Amino acid sequence: MTLLFASHNRNKIKEIESILSGVKIITPRELGDEEDVEETGATLAENAFIKANHYYQKHGCPVFADDTGLVVPALDGAPGVRSARFAGEDATYADNNRLLLKLMAGVEGEKRVAHFLTVICYIDATGQARYFHGRLDGMILTTPRGENGFGYDPVFFVSEAGKTLAEMDAAEKNGLSHRRRALNSFCAFLAKGRDTDGDQGN
């Protein structure tokens, strides 16, 4: 099976290629398409649909997209849907982490709980959209730890592993991540090939 993954993010592409064994992943760039899609949705599901639908309409082939957000209850759910742009449109991963830690100053103990949420939108050859979700719970540290991964990985501590995502190697992270959990549901749907699986709403 060959699927178009609606992303130019090399970090995401690398992760997904390592997780989706048995599925050939192509990207818009391989189709000569360098266009970026503006994520204007109010939710992760809306953003995933916007990206998937853009490339489905353009290339007419089955396509999937994901959107991931870090949800921090102490910050009323922020950064959430704006996770990639938390510190501004051109923010780096380090910029976003610095702002997050600044806003979390003074927040202690269990109030530092957070979770990552990934939503995948898959549009099949008929244009039907379905959604798959994955969640990973953890805590926000006061200082970054680890050199691997990307995004908020250095400040996101996974209690079940006893380390941050950035302290894990790729295999360990990909074995338990929010993206892995969403992809597991997506893979199960693809394996069954049944129209009854997956959420058809967002």
HELIX and SHEET records of a PDB file:
HELIX    1   1 ARG A   10  ILE A   19  1                                  10    
HELIX    2   2 PRO A   28  LEU A   31  5                                   4    
HELIX    3   3 LEU A   44  HIS A   59  1                                  16    
HELIX    4   4 PRO A   73  LEU A   75  5                                   3    
HELIX    5   5 SER A   83  ARG A   85  5                                   3    
HELIX    6   6 TYR A   93  LEU A  103  1                                  11    
HELIX    7   7 GLY A  109  ARG A  112  5                                   4    
HELIX    8   8 ASP A  153  VAL A  155  5                                   3    
HELIX    9   9 LEU A  165  GLU A  167  5                                   3    
HELIX   10  10 ALA A  170  LEU A  176  1                                   7    
HELIX   11  11 HIS A  178  LYS A  192  1                                  15    
SHEET    1   A 4 LYS A  24  ILE A  26  0                                        
SHEET    2   A 4 THR A   2  PHE A   5  1                                        
SHEET    3   A 4 VAL A  63  VAL A  71  1                                        
SHEET    4   A 4 PRO A  79  GLY A  80 -1                                        
SHEET    1   B 7 LYS A  24  ILE A  26  0                                        
SHEET    2   B 7 THR A   2  PHE A   5  1                                        
SHEET    3   B 7 VAL A  63  VAL A  71  1                                        
SHEET    4   B 7 VAL A 113  ILE A 123 -1                                        
SHEET    5   B 7 ALA A 129  ILE A 140 -1                                        
SHEET    6   B 7 PHE A 156  VAL A 158 -1                                        
SHEET    7   B 7 LYS A 163  THR A 164 -1                                        
END                                                                             
